[in-house]
Amino acid sequence: MERAECQTMAERFLWALEQKGISQRELARRLDTNPVFLSKLGTGKSKKTRMVVDIALALDVTPEWLEYGIEDNRALTGLTKEDLHAASQTFITKVIDKISAASLSADEIHQKTGLPRQVISRILSGQHELSLVEAMLLCDLFKTSLYEMIKKEPGGTQIPLISGQDIIHHVIAPGFVMTVDFIPDSKHLIGIRNDGAFTGQYLNQGNVVIVDPDVKSFNMKNGDTCLFVVDNKIDIGLKNPTEIRSLNFFKNVYDLSRIDMIGKVAFLELNPATSDTSHMVKEEKEQLIETIQRIIPGGTLVPQYS
């Protein structure tokens, strides 16, 4: 029988044994398991085993192929190799957190999942590229789904937070950052806090508008929501071909030549979680300054951040 003709786990197991050139009894000896168990696997009486990873490693095949006949993880997930690597790293990070929270030892994980101890050791060190079967065994251990374990949690992206008054007075003061709970499309998002510098009634004191300073009047689409400075106040409006229509009840319309465009509005944050920049290294603070300078070119840098 050819490899591609193997339709069941039993057929794949027997094919791999033949290719390896060893008997079921010899494999049982190497794996320190009962030969009767392997005999049931070869006859199809046992269709699933927690030792699938051990058996696959011993027979030089992948666990996915041995159990499911899958030649490539991507055939099941549709992900690219890079996506699979990222998903694996996310999975391992969450697994390590769950193992730590449950205070499980490597021996306990081995007993509960059947995963080889050397695989568990590599997982705990963050150096292992998970197979699908290994991931499913760990999902069973923690009673969770594969989707929950590989999805990347939103948030965690810190962006500069500056006050509206600093925008108006051209002061670069990257003293605070905020964490956004979505994955930004732009690398240079900035949060601007309403500290009384905003006109209109649509934002309360302390609310934050997140803008993309790389999108200005010349590359902004008609109908985009934008943040701009006019008459020493910050306003939000809709961009039209030659003018900005304020969202302040649409009463005010400004010619583009009259306003100072800050950028395209990406998000409104009503209750932002913020922190100071004392935890940041020099390079990170320099990146904050570079980002803010996209809004305030040639602005005055606050001395303590120089």
C-alpha atoms as a printed R data frame, in Angstrom:
    type eleno elety resid chain resno       x      y      z
1   ATOM     1    CA   MET     A     1   0.000  0.000  0.000
2   ATOM     2    CA   GLU     A     2   1.247  3.467 -0.894
3   ATOM     3    CA   ARG     A     3   1.292  6.253  1.681
4   ATOM     4    CA   ALA     A     4  -1.390  8.236 -0.158
5   ATOM     5    CA   GLU     A     5  -3.691  5.190 -0.138
6   ATOM     6    CA   CYS     A     6  -3.788  4.945  3.671
7   ATOM     7    CA   GLN     A     7  -7.308  5.907  4.723
8   ATOM     8    CA   THR     A     8  -7.422  5.049  8.433
9   ATOM     9    CA   MET     A     9  -5.152  5.543 11.409
10  ATOM    10    CA   ALA     A    10  -4.618  1.771 11.530
11  ATOM    11    CA   GLU     A    11  -3.449  1.716  7.903
12  ATOM    12    CA   ARG     A    12  -1.155  4.690  8.449
13  ATOM    13    CA   PHE     A    13   0.259  3.069 11.592
14  ATOM    14    CA   LEU     A    14   1.015 -0.211  9.796
15  ATOM    15    CA   TRP     A    15   2.490  1.624  6.797
16  ATOM    16    CA   ALA     A    16   4.801  3.666  9.047
17  ATOM    17    CA   LEU     A    17   5.876  0.516 10.904
18  ATOM    18    CA   GLU     A    18   6.794 -1.145  7.616
19  ATOM    19    CA   GLN     A    19   8.727  1.902  6.425
20  ATOM    20    CA   LYS     A    20  10.605  2.054  9.720
21  ATOM    21    CA   GLY     A    21  11.348 -1.663  9.487
22  ATOM    22    CA   ILE     A    22  10.390 -2.577 13.043
23  ATOM    23    CA   SER     A    23   7.749 -4.805 14.604
24  ATOM    24    CA   GLN     A    24   4.925 -3.789 16.890
25  ATOM    25    CA   ARG     A    25   6.669 -5.625 19.736
26  ATOM    26    CA   GLU     A    26   9.910 -3.690 19.164
27  ATOM    27    CA   LEU     A    27   8.001 -0.398 19.031
28  ATOM    28    CA   ALA     A    28   6.216 -1.311 22.270
29  ATOM    29    CA   ARG     A    29   9.602 -1.957 23.885
30  ATOM    30    CA   ARG     A    30  10.961  1.417 22.722
31  ATOM    31    CA   LEU     A    31   7.877  3.225 23.977
32  ATOM    32    CA   ASP     A    32   7.656  1.177 27.173
33  ATOM    33    CA   THR     A    33   4.035  0.285 26.514
34  ATOM    34    CA   ASN     A    34   1.908 -2.861 26.225
35  ATOM    35    CA   PRO     A    35   2.179 -4.647 22.826
36  ATOM    36    CA   VAL     A    36  -1.542 -5.458 23.062
37  ATOM    37    CA   PHE     A    37  -2.314 -1.752 22.883
38  ATOM    38    CA   LEU     A    38  -0.342 -1.376 19.642
39  ATOM    39    CA   SER     A    39  -1.986 -4.509 18.262
40  ATOM    40    CA   LYS     A    40  -5.417 -2.926 18.793
41  ATOM    41    CA   LEU     A    41  -4.166  0.217 17.078
42  ATOM    42    CA   GLY     A    42  -3.015 -1.825 14.077
43  ATOM    43    CA   THR     A    43  -6.324 -3.676 13.751
44  ATOM    44    CA   GLY     A    44  -8.422 -0.542 14.090
45  ATOM    45    CA   LYS     A    45  -9.962 -1.581 17.404
46  ATOM    46    CA   SER     A    46  -8.346  1.469 18.983
47  ATOM    47    CA   LYS     A    47  -8.986  4.588 16.900
48  ATOM    48    CA   LYS     A    48  -7.498  7.237 19.185
49  ATOM    49    CA   THR     A    49  -4.564  7.314 21.556
50  ATOM    50    CA   ARG     A    50  -2.913  9.827 23.827
51  ATOM    51    CA   MET     A    51   0.413  8.301 22.754
52  ATOM    52    CA   VAL     A    52   0.018  9.461 19.168
53  ATOM    53    CA   VAL     A    53   2.856 11.984 19.498
54  ATOM    54    CA   ASP     A    54   5.259  9.375 20.936
55  ATOM    55    CA   ILE     A    55   4.323  6.864 18.248
56  ATOM    56    CA   ALA     A    56   4.660  9.411 15.451
57  ATOM    57    CA   LEU     A    57   8.085 10.541 16.661
58  ATOM    58    CA   ALA     A    58   9.268  6.938 16.926
59  ATOM    59    CA   LEU     A    59   8.073  6.181 13.381
60  ATOM    60    CA   ASP     A    60   9.400  9.410 11.823
61  ATOM    61    CA   VAL     A    61   5.988 10.702 10.743
62  ATOM    62    CA   THR     A    62   3.988 13.704 11.923
63  ATOM    63    CA   PRO     A    63   1.242 13.278 14.533
64  ATOM    64    CA   GLU     A    64  -1.192 15.058 12.172
65  ATOM    65    CA   TRP     A    65  -0.617 12.521  9.429
66  ATOM    66    CA   LEU     A    66  -0.725  9.498 11.732
67  ATOM    67    CA   GLU     A    67  -4.009 10.443 13.407
68  ATOM    68    CA   TYR     A    68  -5.817 12.462 10.738
69  ATOM    69    CA   GLY     A    69  -3.989 11.805  7.472
70  ATOM    70    CA   ILE     A    70  -3.145 15.510  7.186
71  ATOM    71    CA   GLU     A    71   0.087 16.080  5.287
72  ATOM    72    CA   ASP     A    72   0.294 19.786  6.137
73  ATOM    73    CA   ASN     A    73  -1.302 21.840  8.917
74  ATOM    74    CA   ARG     A    74  -2.216 24.457  6.323
75  ATOM    75    CA   ALA     A    75  -4.549 21.975  4.623
76  ATOM    76    CA   LEU     A    76  -6.732 22.167  7.716
77  ATOM    77    CA   THR     A    77  -6.352 25.774  8.787
78  ATOM    78    CA   GLY     A    78  -5.760 27.650  5.541
79  ATOM    79    CA   LEU     A    79  -3.035 29.633  7.291
80  ATOM    80    CA   THR     A    80   0.331 30.539  5.827
81  ATOM    81    CA   LYS     A    81   3.518 29.221  7.383
82  ATOM    82    CA   GLU     A    82   4.080 32.614  9.018
83  ATOM    83    CA   ASP     A    83   0.514 32.642 10.390
84  ATOM    84    CA   LEU     A    84   0.980 29.152 11.801
85  ATOM    85    CA   HIS     A    85   4.202 30.187 13.514
86  ATOM    86    CA   ALA     A    86   2.516 33.236 15.064
87  ATOM    87    CA   ALA     A    87  -0.474 31.126 16.160
88  ATOM    88    CA   SER     A    88   1.872 28.559 17.692
89  ATOM    89    CA   GLN     A    89   3.712 31.240 19.660
90  ATOM    90    CA   THR     A    90   0.425 32.712 20.916
91  ATOM    91    CA   PHE     A    91  -0.734 29.221 21.916
92  ATOM    92    CA   ILE     A    92   2.497 28.451 23.775
93  ATOM    93    CA   THR     A    93   2.372 31.760 25.653
94  ATOM    94    CA   LYS     A    94  -1.163 31.005 26.843
95  ATOM    95    CA   VAL     A    95  -0.278 27.402 27.691
96  ATOM    96    CA   ILE     A    96   2.668 28.506 29.831
97  ATOM    97    CA   ASP     A    97   0.381 30.946 31.665
98  ATOM    98    CA   LYS     A    98  -2.216 28.219 32.283
99  ATOM    99    CA   ILE     A    99   0.412 25.721 33.449
100 ATOM   100    CA   SER     A   100   1.808 28.293 35.852
101 ATOM   101    CA   ALA     A   101  -1.656 29.206 37.157
102 ATOM   102    CA   ALA     A   102  -2.506 25.526 37.724
103 ATOM   103    CA   SER     A   103   0.949 24.782 39.233
104 ATOM   104    CA   LEU     A   104   1.328 21.715 37.006
105 ATOM   105    CA   SER     A   105   4.646 19.886 36.833
106 ATOM   106    CA   ALA     A   106   6.049 18.390 33.634
107 ATOM   107    CA   ASP     A   107   5.316 14.896 34.982
108 ATOM   108    CA   GLU     A   108   1.688 15.813 35.671
109 ATOM   109    CA   ILE     A   109   1.289 17.219 32.153
110 ATOM   110    CA   HIS     A   110   2.815 14.039 30.731
111 ATOM   111    CA   GLN     A   111   0.445 11.849 32.741
112 ATOM   112    CA   LYS     A   112  -2.631 13.868 31.791
113 ATOM   113    CA   THR     A   113  -1.874 14.368 28.087
114 ATOM   114    CA   GLY     A   114   0.555 11.650 27.075
115 ATOM   115    CA   LEU     A   115   2.883 14.264 25.590
116 ATOM   116    CA   PRO     A   116   6.555 13.221 25.677
117 ATOM   117    CA   ARG     A   117   8.537 14.844 28.468
118 ATOM   118    CA   GLN     A   118  11.068 16.299 26.033
119 ATOM   119    CA   VAL     A   119   8.239 17.994 24.116
120 ATOM   120    CA   ILE     A   120   6.814 19.407 27.357
121 ATOM   121    CA   SER     A   121  10.256 20.707 28.282
122 ATOM   122    CA   ARG     A   122  10.570 22.519 24.936
123 ATOM   123    CA   ILE     A   123   7.061 23.952 25.291
124 ATOM   124    CA   LEU     A   124   7.845 25.315 28.758
125 ATOM   125    CA   SER     A   125  11.023 26.914 27.439
126 ATOM   126    CA   GLY     A   126   9.095 28.511 24.566
127 ATOM   127    CA   GLN     A   127  11.302 26.753 22.005
128 ATOM   128    CA   HIS     A   128   8.786 24.309 20.520
129 ATOM   129    CA   GLU     A   129   6.772 24.585 17.301
130 ATOM   130    CA   LEU     A   130   3.486 22.904 18.222
131 ATOM   131    CA   SER     A   131   1.865 20.280 16.052
132 ATOM   132    CA   LEU     A   132  -1.906 20.199 15.683
133 ATOM   133    CA   VAL     A   133  -2.230 17.017 17.736
134 ATOM   134    CA   GLU     A   134  -0.081 18.413 20.543
135 ATOM   135    CA   ALA     A   135  -2.212 21.549 20.577
136 ATOM   136    CA   MET     A   136  -5.435 19.526 20.755
137 ATOM   137    CA   LEU     A   137  -4.111 17.438 23.649
138 ATOM   138    CA   LEU     A   138  -3.304 20.617 25.569
139 ATOM   139    CA   CYS     A   139  -6.728 22.061 24.739
140 ATOM   140    CA   ASP     A   140  -8.299 18.935 26.243
141 ATOM   141    CA   LEU     A   141  -6.146 19.348 29.341
142 ATOM   142    CA   PHE     A   142  -7.355 22.888 29.958
143 ATOM   143    CA   LYS     A   143 -10.893 22.293 28.649
144 ATOM   144    CA   THR     A   144 -10.664 25.050 26.065
145 ATOM   145    CA   SER     A   145 -10.881 25.358 22.293
146 ATOM   146    CA   LEU     A   146  -8.098 25.681 19.763
147 ATOM   147    CA   TYR     A   147  -9.594 28.983 18.588
148 ATOM   148    CA   GLU     A   148  -9.462 30.486 22.077
149 ATOM   149    CA   MET     A   149  -5.838 29.457 22.429
150 ATOM   150    CA   ILE     A   150  -4.507 30.755 19.117
151 ATOM   151    CA   LYS     A   151  -6.470 33.966 18.725
152 ATOM   152    CA   LYS     A   152  -4.348 36.991 19.425
153 ATOM   153    CA   GLU     A   153  -5.821 39.073 22.172
154 ATOM   154    CA   PRO     A   154  -6.589 42.634 21.114
155 ATOM   155    CA   GLY     A   155  -4.978 45.473 22.919
156 ATOM   156    CA   GLY     A   156  -1.573 45.808 24.423
157 ATOM   157    CA   THR     A   157  -0.567 48.419 21.847
158 ATOM   158    CA   GLN     A   158   0.696 51.558 23.544
159 ATOM   159    CA   ILE     A   159   0.421 54.887 21.765
160 ATOM   160    CA   PRO     A   160   1.453 58.419 22.811
161 ATOM   161    CA   LEU     A   161  -1.147 60.411 24.726
162 ATOM   162    CA   ILE     A   162  -0.918 64.195 24.596
163 ATOM   163    CA   SER     A   163  -3.221 67.004 25.619
164 ATOM   164    CA   GLY     A   164  -5.206 69.191 23.283
165 ATOM   165    CA   GLN     A   165  -3.506 72.260 24.741
166 ATOM   166    CA   ASP     A   166  -0.105 70.834 23.775
167 ATOM   167    CA   ILE     A   167  -1.344 70.443 20.199
168 ATOM   168    CA   ILE     A   168  -2.487 74.062 20.058
169 ATOM   169    CA   HIS     A   169   0.693 75.408 21.645
170 ATOM   170    CA   HIS     A   170   3.023 73.116 19.673
171 ATOM   171    CA   VAL     A   171   4.491 71.430 22.734
172 ATOM   172    CA   ILE     A   172   5.925 67.915 22.402
173 ATOM   173    CA   ALA     A   173   5.435 66.318 25.822
174 ATOM   174    CA   PRO     A   174   5.314 62.504 25.588
175 ATOM   175    CA   GLY     A   175   4.752 62.027 29.300
176 ATOM   176    CA   PHE     A   176   1.916 59.508 29.031
177 ATOM   177    CA   VAL     A   177   0.863 56.556 26.908
178 ATOM   178    CA   MET     A   178  -2.451 54.800 26.522
179 ATOM   179    CA   THR     A   179  -3.245 51.199 25.667
180 ATOM   180    CA   VAL     A   180  -5.643 50.713 22.771
181 ATOM   181    CA   ASP     A   181  -7.911 47.666 22.738
182 ATOM   182    CA   PHE     A   182  -7.773 47.148 18.987
183 ATOM   183    CA   ILE     A   183  -5.051 46.374 16.474
184 ATOM   184    CA   PRO     A   184  -4.084 49.675 14.800
185 ATOM   185    CA   ASP     A   185  -3.694 49.832 11.027
186 ATOM   186    CA   SER     A   186  -1.196 52.666 11.354
187 ATOM   187    CA   LYS     A   187   2.154 52.569 13.117
188 ATOM   188    CA   HIS     A   188   1.795 56.176 14.236
189 ATOM   189    CA   LEU     A   189  -1.521 56.527 16.054
190 ATOM   190    CA   ILE     A   190  -1.729 59.234 18.721
191 ATOM   191    CA   GLY     A   191  -4.273 59.804 21.465
192 ATOM   192    CA   ILE     A   192  -5.319 63.430 22.078
193 ATOM   193    CA   ARG     A   193  -7.084 64.135 25.359
194 ATOM   194    CA   ASN     A   194  -9.833 66.720 25.673
195 ATOM   195    CA   ASP     A   195  -8.545 69.084 28.355
196 ATOM   196    CA   GLY     A   196 -10.791 71.973 27.415
197 ATOM   197    CA   ALA     A   197  -9.124 72.601 24.071
198 ATOM   198    CA   PHE     A   198 -11.925 70.946 22.085
199 ATOM   199    CA   THR     A   199 -14.873 72.885 20.738
200 ATOM   200    CA   GLY     A   200 -18.391 71.465 20.621
201 ATOM   201    CA   GLN     A   201 -20.403 69.304 22.992
202 ATOM   202    CA   TYR     A   202 -19.665 65.824 21.662
203 ATOM   203    CA   LEU     A   203 -16.652 65.039 23.876
204 ATOM   204    CA   ASN     A   204 -16.484 65.247 27.645
205 ATOM   205    CA   GLN     A   205 -13.459 66.409 29.578
206 ATOM   206    CA   GLY     A   206 -10.909 63.585 29.676
207 ATOM   207    CA   ASN     A   207 -12.215 61.774 26.587
208 ATOM   208    CA   VAL     A   208  -9.604 60.897 23.984
209 ATOM   209    CA   VAL     A   209  -9.661 61.034 20.191
210 ATOM   210    CA   ILE     A   210  -7.212 58.646 18.513
211 ATOM   211    CA   VAL     A   211  -5.883 59.983 15.228
212 ATOM   212    CA   ASP     A   212  -3.616 58.835 12.433
213 ATOM   213    CA   PRO     A   213  -1.259 61.779 11.748
214 ATOM   214    CA   ASP     A   214  -0.010 60.197  8.525
215 ATOM   215    CA   VAL     A   215  -3.372 60.924  6.868
216 ATOM   216    CA   LYS     A   216  -3.597 64.642  6.066
217 ATOM   217    CA   SER     A   217  -5.795 66.740  3.782
218 ATOM   218    CA   PHE     A   218  -3.910 65.765  0.617
219 ATOM   219    CA   ASN     A   219  -4.303 61.992  1.103
220 ATOM   220    CA   MET     A   220  -7.567 61.940  3.040
221 ATOM   221    CA   LYS     A   221 -10.698 60.647  1.338
222 ATOM   222    CA   ASN     A   222 -13.780 62.810  1.039
223 ATOM   223    CA   GLY     A   223 -16.153 61.927  3.853
224 ATOM   224    CA   ASP     A   224 -13.383 60.868  6.250
225 ATOM   225    CA   THR     A   225 -13.684 62.062  9.829
226 ATOM   226    CA   CYS     A   226 -10.765 64.256 10.788
227 ATOM   227    CA   LEU     A   227  -9.384 66.232 13.701
228 ATOM   228    CA   PHE     A   228  -8.174 69.772 13.077
229 ATOM   229    CA   VAL     A   229  -7.255 73.047 14.749
230 ATOM   230    CA   VAL     A   230  -9.148 76.233 13.949
231 ATOM   231    CA   ASP     A   231  -9.193 79.512 15.895
232 ATOM   232    CA   ASN     A   232  -7.037 77.952 18.655
233 ATOM   233    CA   LYS     A   233  -9.585 75.204 19.264
234 ATOM   234    CA   ILE     A   234  -9.641 71.538 18.241
235 ATOM   235    CA   ASP     A   235 -12.655 70.341 16.299
236 ATOM   236    CA   ILE     A   236 -13.865 67.168 14.614
237 ATOM   237    CA   GLY     A   237 -15.337 67.310 11.142
238 ATOM   238    CA   LEU     A   238 -15.996 65.619  7.826
239 ATOM   239    CA   LYS     A   239 -13.545 66.274  5.026
240 ATOM   240    CA   ASN     A   240 -14.992 67.501  1.712
241 ATOM   241    CA   PRO     A   241 -13.074 68.403 -1.477
242 ATOM   242    CA   THR     A   242 -12.366 72.014 -0.464
243 ATOM   243    CA   GLU     A   243 -13.727 72.346  3.065
244 ATOM   244    CA   ILE     A   244 -14.263 70.751  6.456
245 ATOM   245    CA   ARG     A   245 -17.778 70.506  7.860
246 ATOM   246    CA   SER     A   246 -17.703 70.508 11.665
247 ATOM   247    CA   LEU     A   247 -19.558 67.767 13.515
248 ATOM   248    CA   ASN     A   248 -20.632 70.448 15.982
249 ATOM   249    CA   PHE     A   249 -24.219 70.224 14.700
250 ATOM   250    CA   PHE     A   250 -22.781 70.854 11.191
251 ATOM   251    CA   LYS     A   251 -23.076 74.570 11.846
252 ATOM   252    CA   ASN     A   252 -19.497 75.458 11.011
253 ATOM   253    CA   VAL     A   253 -17.848 74.988  7.642
254 ATOM   254    CA   TYR     A   254 -14.158 75.829  7.208
255 ATOM   255    CA   ASP     A   255 -12.066 76.244  4.100
256 ATOM   256    CA   LEU     A   256  -9.165 73.775  4.037
257 ATOM   257    CA   SER     A   257  -6.703 76.649  3.750
258 ATOM   258    CA   ARG     A   258  -7.904 78.002  7.087
259 ATOM   259    CA   ILE     A   259  -7.465 74.926  9.263
260 ATOM   260    CA   ASP     A   260  -4.421 73.061 10.599
261 ATOM   261    CA   MET     A   261  -5.078 69.383  9.948
262 ATOM   262    CA   ILE     A   262  -4.068 67.008 12.762
263 ATOM   263    CA   GLY     A   263  -5.054 63.758 11.089
264 ATOM   264    CA   LYS     A   264  -7.740 61.209 10.362
265 ATOM   265    CA   VAL     A   265  -9.846 60.073 13.319
266 ATOM   266    CA   ALA     A   266  -9.309 56.372 13.964
267 ATOM   267    CA   PHE     A   267 -11.238 55.879 17.187
268 ATOM   268    CA   LEU     A   268 -12.907 57.623 20.124
269 ATOM   269    CA   GLU     A   269 -11.964 56.420 23.605
270 ATOM   270    CA   LEU     A   270 -14.295 57.554 26.374
271 ATOM   271    CA   ASN     A   271 -12.455 56.097 29.364
272 ATOM   272    CA   PRO     A   272  -8.850 55.468 28.352
273 ATOM   273    CA   ALA     A   273  -6.449 53.394 30.426
274 ATOM   274    CA   THR     A   274  -3.252 55.403 30.686
275 ATOM   275    CA   SER     A   275   0.182 55.165 32.277
276 ATOM   276    CA   ASP     A   276   3.268 57.337 32.450
277 ATOM   277    CA   THR     A   277   6.364 56.683 30.352
278 ATOM   278    CA   SER     A   278   8.738 56.054 33.259
279 ATOM   279    CA   HIS     A   279   8.816 52.326 32.414
280 ATOM   280    CA   MET     A   280  10.002 52.981 28.873
281 ATOM   281    CA   VAL     A   281  13.581 52.767 27.675
282 ATOM   282    CA   LYS     A   282  15.236 55.628 25.816
283 ATOM   283    CA   GLU     A   283  14.544 54.149 22.371
284 ATOM   284    CA   GLU     A   284  10.826 53.808 23.117
285 ATOM   285    CA   LYS     A   285  10.585 57.417 24.288
286 ATOM   286    CA   GLU     A   286  12.408 58.562 21.171
287 ATOM   287    CA   GLN     A   287   9.822 56.684 19.104
288 ATOM   288    CA   LEU     A   288   7.028 58.494 20.975
289 ATOM   289    CA   ILE     A   289   8.651 61.833 20.225
290 ATOM   290    CA   GLU     A   290   9.070 60.946 16.548
291 ATOM   291    CA   THR     A   291   5.395 59.981 16.354
292 ATOM   292    CA   ILE     A   292   4.191 63.187 18.010
293 ATOM   293    CA   GLN     A   293   6.367 65.244 15.683
294 ATOM   294    CA   ARG     A   294   4.193 64.003 12.837
295 ATOM   295    CA   ILE     A   295   1.447 66.158 14.351
296 ATOM   296    CA   ILE     A   296   3.608 68.969 15.720
297 ATOM   297    CA   PRO     A   297   6.520 69.416 13.301
298 ATOM   298    CA   GLY     A   298   9.110 71.730 14.780
299 ATOM   299    CA   GLY     A   299   7.324 71.791 18.127
300 ATOM   300    CA   THR     A   300   8.956 72.653 21.442
301 ATOM   301    CA   LEU     A   301  10.196 69.576 23.304
302 ATOM   302    CA   VAL     A   302   9.476 69.621 27.035
303 ATOM   303    CA   PRO     A   303  12.923 69.701 28.759
304 ATOM   304    CA   GLN     A   304  12.559 66.539 30.873
305 ATOM   305    CA   TYR     A   305  12.114 64.494 27.701
306 ATOM   306    CA   SER     A   306  15.011 65.979 25.765
